[in-house]
Amino acid sequence: MPDGNIHLGHIVISSAGRDAGHTYVVVGWHKPQTLLVADGRGRKIAGPKRKNVKHVTRRSIANYVAQALNGGLRVTDEAIRQALAHIEDT
């Protein structure tokens, strides 16, 4: 249930809360204004964190993760970690 700006597979940075500055990948939607995000380490794909859309900043997109999520394929924590590591290196 995208809000128009953020879709599955987008890499976002938390801008509010205890985890401010932490980078996540959007893995789903909880409600129209609530994202489900994971980082593959502390927040695994099996137990994603809920974040309000207003409390994140969109950065880029993890192409492989986005294609897998949109295609209904299973995404692993390792794939999420690799996508985030690639973004943090650049």
Summary of the structure (lengths in Angstrom):
residues: 90
radius of gyration: 11.6
end to end distance: 29.5
largest distance: 32.5
contacts: 273
relative contact order: 0.25
helix: 27%
strand: 32%
